[in-house]
Amino acid sequence: QVQLVESGGGLVQPGGSLNLSCSASGEIFSIYPMSWHRQASGKERELVAGFEKSGSIHYADFVKGRFTISRDNAKKMVWLRMNSLKPEDTAVYYCHAETVAPFPGGWGQGTQVTVSS
């Protein structure tokens, strides 16, 4: 199973920016469709942005134009650049690798993002 570790969360003022990182272990990172999800307190986890199996990128409507997902397969890294942050972006952000049979995917432990003045 791929192991994922997120970093880069923190407290930021509205309108500010953060860059989340996700570091992966394993030899076959490049096959995984990778994505970022978030879960606010009392709410369900939701997709923020992700790479589809085709390689195309999907963004949730609420982050279009503000967030950018990127990856480097050689470095086994995925990033989420978040600009123009809003208080409603406050959540725990998770990195996710989609299972590609027979290789199981996985979730990171999450990193807290708090947008507040």
C-alpha positions in Angstrom: 0.0 0.0 0.0 1.3 3.4 -0.8 2.1 5.6 2.2 1.2 9.3 2.0 2.3 12.1 4.3 0.9 15.6 4.0 2.5 18.9 5.2 2.1 22.6 4.7 -1.1 23.3 6.6 -1.5 26.1 9.1 -3.2 29.3 10.0 -3.6 32.0 7.3 -5.6 35.1 6.9 -8.5 35.4 4.4 -7.0 36.2 1.0 -3.8 34.5 1.8 -2.1 31.5 0.3 -0.8 28.1 1.3 1.0 25.3 -0.5 0.2 21.8 0.7 2.6 19.0 -0.1 2.1 15.2 -0.2 5.0 12.9 -0.1 4.5 9.3 -1.2 6.5 6.1 -0.7 6.6 3.1 -3.0 8.1 2.2 -6.4 5.0 2.7 -8.5 3.8 6.1 -7.6 3.3 7.2 -11.2 0.4 4.8 -11.8 -1.8 6.3 -9.1 -4.5 8.9 -9.8 -3.8 11.4 -7.0 -6.2 13.8 -5.4 -6.7 16.2 -2.6 -9.8 16.1 -0.4 -11.0 18.0 2.6 -13.2 17.6 5.6 -14.5 20.5 7.6 -15.8 19.9 11.1 -19.2 18.3 11.1 -19.2 17.8 7.4 -18.4 15.0 5.0 -15.1 14.6 3.2 -15.2 16.2 -0.3 -13.0 16.2 -3.4 -11.0 19.4 -3.9 -8.9 18.5 -6.9 -7.5 15.5 -8.6 -5.8 13.8 -11.5 -8.0 11.4 -13.3 -6.7 8.1 -14.8 -6.5 9.8 -18.2 -4.1 12.4 -16.6 -6.6 15.2 -16.9 -7.3 17.4 -13.9 -10.6 17.9 -12.1 -11.4 20.8 -9.7 -14.4 21.2 -7.5 -16.4 24.2 -8.5 -15.7 26.0 -5.2 -11.9 26.1 -5.8 -11.7 26.7 -9.6 -9.4 29.6 -10.3 -8.0 29.6 -6.8 -6.4 26.2 -6.3 -3.9 24.4 -8.5 -2.9 20.7 -8.2 0.4 19.5 -9.5 2.6 16.4 -9.3 6.1 15.2 -9.9 6.3 11.5 -10.4 10.1 11.4 -10.1 10.0 13.1 -6.7 6.8 11.1 -5.7 5.2 14.4 -4.7 1.8 16.0 -5.1 1.1 19.7 -4.3 -2.0 21.8 -3.8 -1.4 25.5 -4.2 -4.2 27.4 -2.6 -4.7 31.1 -3.3 -7.3 33.6 -2.3 -8.2 31.5 0.7 -11.6 32.0 2.4 -12.8 31.1 5.9 -15.0 28.4 4.4 -11.8 26.7 3.1 -11.0 25.8 6.7 -10.7 22.0 7.0 -8.4 19.1 7.3 -6.9 18.4 3.9 -6.1 14.8 2.8 -4.0 13.4 0.1 -5.4 10.3 -1.6 -4.1 7.7 -4.0 -6.8 5.8 -5.9 -6.4 2.1 -5.9 -5.2 0.7 -9.2 -5.7 -3.1 -9.0 -3.9 -5.0 -7.8 -2.1 -2.1 -6.1 -4.0 -0.6 -3.1 -4.2 3.1 -2.7 -4.4 5.0 0.5 -5.0 8.2 2.5 -2.6 10.4 4.3 -3.1 11.5 7.9 -4.3 15.0 6.9 -3.1 18.5 7.5 -5.1 21.2 9.1 -5.8 24.4 7.2 -7.4 27.3 9.1 -8.4 30.5 7.4 -9.2 33.2 9.9 -8.4 36.8 10.7 
